[in-house]
Amino acid sequence: MRRRAFFKAAGAAALFGAAGTALTARPAHADLLWDALFRAWVPEIFAPLPDPPEHSPAIVIGSGFGAAVTALRLAEAGIQNSVLERGSRWPNDPWRETFTGDDLPDGRGFWHRTTFTGVNKVPLRFASFGGVLDCTQYPGIDVWRAAAVGGGSVIFTGAMVAPPRRLFDHVFGGTVDYGELDSVYYPRVREMLRLSPMPADVYGAGPFSHSRAWDDQVRRAGYEPQANDSIFNWDIVRGELSGATRPSAIAARSNLGNSNGAKFDLNQNYLRYAQETGRSAIFPGHRVDTIAQEPGGRFVITVTKLDPSGFVLVTRTLTCDRLFLGAGSVGTSELLVRAQATGTLPNLNEHVGDGWGTNGDVVLARGASSLAGHGQGVPSASRIYDESGPPLTLENWYIPGIPFETGALASLGMVLDPARARFGYNPANNGVGLGWSTRNRDEIVAAARAVDHRIAERAGAVAEYGLLGYDANAVFTAHPLGGAVLGRATDNYGRVHGHPGLYVMDGAGIPGSTATVNPSLTITAIAERNIEAILRTGR
């Protein structure tokens, strides 16, 4: 008992220890100083931004998984397209830290905000800047989403996993044929993104001691861990281990980007290939504010051009013949809900804004079974599946924001959660928002906590993080899904009902869950499926 009490106290000290320095007040001249530093650290994003043409045959809004697929396949079909992305296009460098870290981040980490409290519950302050992670706050839930060229591929932890067929069919209700995804589109995405499980030599390295300890614990509890496919470039990770490049993926860097390109993100594949065709152009720093359709069928888009510090450079009106929405669940839903409420897309149906969910995300921590250091390697090696209560997956995770040992092993839980919310429009501020009930949070936390606690007990964990309030929480989601769901707001292939030439190509089309796994593989595969059908039929 004394030993356990010691580790409880030690864990609390570790988890709270960084807060004192993180909240130090900044002097009045700090914003100018930070701006100068950002320009010195990442001068590439301050280069003059190109302007999109006034008219494009197709415009793609956003540059994440669904948008990147769309841009490439349109270009390959001979259709000129303009990709509009509000965030910057960040460079990679083997030695420079172009992105900031989770432990003591600066403004490069966050989209125009000055405070952030992450899963470690440590409040941080920094200068406002156009960083890569937008933390959108709604009553009851924080939503983490990307603001960068490459979208979520820049800021996720790289796991790309197909869901169990039975659960997928339950969630999607027949709108998407799992067999078609499994035989055609999942394999296509795996090849495009070079997905593979963690190699044995990386798994055996020091920074991934936590992965081995995690697997050992779940085996002691009666589970057999399954390997996760990952988007990480294992040769770059090996380079980090050997000292050939600056540590990033082995040093708790991921949620705010990997400076050395360790993640094989969309800038290195789909988006690059699209640009190489000469028929797709990417325009960073372009925030889409409104969308409309003229009686003749042409789409009209208002766009604000921003510099990385957030200053408005110009506001323009663009037009296109076909409009593809790939701004993510929140971004796409906001545009559609606002357009419906203000009458710029008057024929949208009653399902627009509906069916939103968190993918059942829960962050978990349990005590390790030994005193050995466990490292902070980011790529997730494995997962387990449990049906003792609601179906759920626990995935091996690192601990974001704490660059030292805490005696904890972290997991990301994804629970098959039926709870859904609806986006609504507020005419007072022209805003779009939603609310998430504490009951929704409590139910998925209880399910994931029960499994993680059982593992800790059976594996002889030496610390009880539940007594510290760190064992489980669902106050945020990194996997927002829904708002323009396939088969409801759109047909089964993303064509928006009531407005020919308008398409949903991203996570907004997913019905709130990808059935206990990370959404990125399924979003990308469905985008491949949908754009193929759209191009084949010509509509």
Protein Blocks (a to p, Z undefined) as FASTA:
>chain_A
ZZmmmmmmmmmmmmmmmmmmmmpccdfklmmmmmmmmmmmmmmlmpccddddfbdfbdce
djbfklmmmmmmmmmnopacddddfbdcddddfkbcfbacfklccfklpghiabdcdfko
pacdddddddfbdcdddehiacdddddehijmlmmghiacdddfklmmmmnnomacfklm
mmmmmmmmmmmnopacddfklmmpmklmmmmmmmmmmmmnopacdddddfbdfklmmmmm
nopaccfklnopaknopfkomaacfklmmmmmmmmnopaccdehiacfbdcddfkopacd
ddddddfkopafbdcddddfbdcdfebjklmmmmmmmmmmnopammbcfknophiaehop
acdddddfbfbdebjafbdfbdcddfkbccddddddddehiacdehiacdddddddfbdc
dddddfknopacddddfklmmmmmmmmmmmmmmmmmmnopabdfklnopmbccfbcfbdg
ejiaghilpcfeopaghiahiacfbfklpghiaghiafklmmmmmmmmmmmmmmmnoZZ
